């Protein structure tokens, strides 16, 4: 099947590395290389130079917008060139963003009907990552699966991208079933390995011996139920490293309280502690559920 991906690209080394990783994970995909340009649409040096040339405020505004658009087009073209060189059928998608960048990227994916969103991680940990990362915001608000590519990756981790298995967190929930389905659909031909994590001294849940014809791997959490998200995330990362996986896939629990977001759900904990790409699959709303924001 032909896979389409919307890629958040800002011209940085991290976003360039995300395109390179995406081309290995999803070969021959169609990519919308999306660059968001925000007010005042040009850097401070350009604005100072234009201020000396403008006759009035209206002309300054027009000149700043013109320079900002040209710079945005140049950055998007760089991303397209990278994606095309990596084997993708790519095209630029410029967006003006006056609000949160993560929300704008999520909405853009809906507008073009992308199969998934691909973004780079800022590489932050702890509270700064939770409160400030564009990639986190995309995960919280996207109705499409989101692949977050960490940077930097070790050579062995990068080499696993084009042929390594896909690790999927499994707990028997509807979200886990959707994660399995998304992994199977978006990684055709790959080995998909469901992993069930038992927590501390709790009685182990009895996962189905096979999921979709696949044996469920068992792992233990060393942190216990009190640190549920981090414990499950650590176990998934350990299994991914042991199997030299290309990526880890986790389901989102859908709507969640701000306390769960800050303390770390399984999805967010895995995002913040995995050195391999993580795909978060959003929970599909129930047909009878009231509309509302989607958060992992």
Secondary structure, 3 states (H helix, E strand, C coil): CCCEEEEECCCCHHHHHHHHHHHHHCCCCEEEEEEEECCCCCCHHHHHHHHHHCCCHHHHHHHHHHHHHHHHHHHHHHHHHHHHHCCCEEEEEEEECCCCHHHHHHHHHHHHCCCEEEEECCCCCHHHHHHHCHHHHHHHHCCCEEEEECCCCCHHHHHHHHCCCEEEECCCCHHHHHHHHHHHHHCCCCCEEEEEEEECCCCCCCCCCEECCEECEEEEECCCHHHHHHHHHHHHHHHHHHCCCCEEEEECCCCCCHHHHHHCCHHHHHHHHCCCEEEEECCCCCCCCCCCCCCC
